[in-house]
Structure formats: C-alpha cells, structure tokens
C-alpha cells in the first residue's frame, strides 16, 4: 500500500504549476474527480495536499483547528499587502485583533447601517437609466467600496477616491494570479509586475492615510454614520463603533500601533468589499440566465417591500433572495480556495500529512461535486430549502470558511447583498449583454476575465 497520497504527475522544478496557472478551475476540478478525498501535487517548491471531503474540511477548520495555522508559505507580497491584519495574523495577535473588531460587527450595529447601504445604492441608481449597458462588476465594486468605508472607517468617500481604489486593485489582483515562474523571482526584483504592485500598495496606503486623518479626533463620538444616519444601537452619547474609531481609541490606550491600524484597515478595505461585489455580480448574471428565478425574486421583492426602501427587518423576510445568494456562492464562490498549514504531523484521508505541509481546501471543487449535490452545475436556489439542506454534510458548503476563524464579515456581507439587490431589483431587471459566456480568472478571489456587461431594463 502506498504511503503517499495519489496525485497528478508534474515536471521537475515547476511541479504542476503550469497546469494550475493555465486554468486553476479546470485543474482543481480534474484533480478532485480523479483522486477523491485527498490528492497531492506540487506548486513550484510547495507540496500541496488537497482535501475534498467535507468531514476532512471540518476537521481542519473546526474539530482539530489547533493543529493548523494560516500558511507561512504564501509569498512575501501577501504579507506586504495585508500585514498582520485579521486575515493573516496568528495566535494571540489574531485573537486580540478579533476581539477588538467584534463590536463593529455586532448584529444590532449592522442593522443600524441599513439606511447607509440603501442610500448609497440609490445614489448609484441615479446614474442608471433604462436601456443603458453597465459593467455590473465595476458598479458593484464601487458601491461596496463606498459602503465599507462608511461602515468601517466612519467617514464618507468621494467618487475620485473610489476611482483611486478601483484603479489600484487591478495590479494587486494581477500579482496574485497563478504564474508558473513567479516563485523563481524574489519580490524585491524590480520587474514591471513588482513595480506596479508596490506602486498600488503605496497608493492604497495613501488613501487609508487620508481616511484615517479625516476620522482622527472624532473617534470619541457621538456615534454617527455618514449620509446623515444616526446609529440606532446604543445611546446617542455612546462612542462610534466603526472599526477605525475602535482602533484609534485602542491606540490611545497603547494597545494598537500605527502598523496595526494600517494592516486592519487595508484588510478591511480590500476584503470588506471584494467578495460581496463578486457575489452580487454573479447573482445578477445567474438571474439573467434563469428568468423563472428572476421572476420569483421580483415577486418576493414586490410582496415584501411594496415599492419601499428595504430595511434590515425586511431582509429577514426575503427567503427566496437569500437562497439565490447562497446558491450563487455555491456555484461561484468568490474565495474559491483556502489554505492552511500543518503545525504537526496529522492523518488526513487515510494518509500521514507532515508538519509544515500546505493544506488546500477548494470551495470550487467541493461546492460543485456530484457527491454532495444533485445536478451540481445547475442553478437551483431551492436546494437551500431546510429539508434539502439537511441532507448534506455541513462543510459541503463553506464560502465564509468555518470554525474560530470564520469570516467576521459574514452577516455584514449577507445583509449588504440583500439590501442592494432589494433596492436595485425593485427598479431594474439586468440582462446579460454579451453573446458568449464569461470566463473566470483566479487571483486572491475569483473574478470574471472580461467586463460583465449587463443591459438595464426598467421594471
């Protein structure tokens, strides 16, 4: 009996990096289909162990999470970008930062942000007109940047600053797209890609510096959000609970450094808008391809909202819309793969996996597996009805991760997505405007390779 897990053959030095770089989604699908629960392959110098059984995913994220950590094998560019923010920090540092951030994501506070989210969505719609064609990915990204800055920085952001953020996301994304020879080139080598990446990081740090400067000195209150909406959580004399104000107050107490502040706000700026924007983009596309589902969404919006601006309370009644969002994240998970690293030797899938190994948890593969889903490539929101959902293992679906390190912004993202779709969906139907299906490109998150052009049809 082999003591090594099965997996695809690679080539010297590069391993399977070439195959992965050409099409990570096709490669991961093929590996999952061919080798089952555990497969081993090489990405450059890294031995990767890919797990596709929900029971193993649960062990890594929940049951035995203490045996795994955020990976140290990811390149220096990731650390340069996000530093010791919530996504990358470990141990006591992560726990301290998580505890500090938690009040900003309290559900009562999030509900109080609903008027800000809908007001900004309505502001976007002022520039939309019947018959127009829009790049819906770009529109959703600009909107969610605007919202996350208001919600978590506690300041307003002008259109020029939103454009600065968007313009610098492209070179950041390119730096993390699969590329077979990148591991051979140190990050300090001044290649064109590295120069563009460093320049983009500098620009975003400048944006963050400007936003922090606007907020500094106002972090003690009274609590208020931008666009004139008061927070309803707590007394009006309470201090504001946006994440930036919380960190600034902790800084005054000597508990946070300037670097802590920079890392958390960079993480929030990037991670706090990108995944929601992508979920919305893919949801609009899927509804345009499934008119019967779109009709159900519109009917539910008409019945629940009756033409009024949606509130946080309303979103709890939008059951079908929630199923649409859950199904969207199954078929097109914005975070399409997660990594962990073993802190000790472990046994997974019947094999010994050594300390320091790279563990890959591919949402793309697990979410689309016929082992866990009937007709897995079909868009079927009703597979999220309680009776059908209960038939599957819990970790056959993990768009927000799981366990102690599950995404802190999960409730924020779902609330935001429902409010945006509720506001837009009452006024417009979006029709995919291209003749050919879109392709995907992998980076830190899963993006369409081409502009997602959608034609607006006023309802």
Buried (B, 14 or more C-beta within 10 A) or exposed (E): EEEEBBBBEBEEEBBBBBBBBEBBBEBBBBBBEEBBBBBBBBBBEBBBBBBBBBBBBBBBBBEBBEBBBBBEBBEEBBBEBBBBBBBBBEEEBBEBBBEBBEEBBBEEBBBBBBBBBBBBBEEBBEEBEEEEEBBBBBBBBBBBBBBBBBBBBBBBBEEEBBEBBBEBBEBBBBBBBBBBEBBEEEBEEEEEBBEBBBEBBEBBBEBBEBBBEBBEEBBEBBBBBBBEBEBBBBEEEEBBBBBBBBBBBBBEEEEBEEEBBBBBBBBBBBBBBBBBBBBBBBBBBBBBEBEEBBEBBBEBBEEBBEEEBBBBEBBEEBEBBBBBBBBBBBBBBBBBBBBBBBEEEBEBBEBEBEEBBBBBBBBBBBBBBEBBBEEBEEBBBEBBEEEEBEEBBBBBBBBBBBBEBEBBBBBBBBBBBBBBBBBBBBBBBBBBBEEEEBEBBBBBBBBBEBBBBBBBEEE
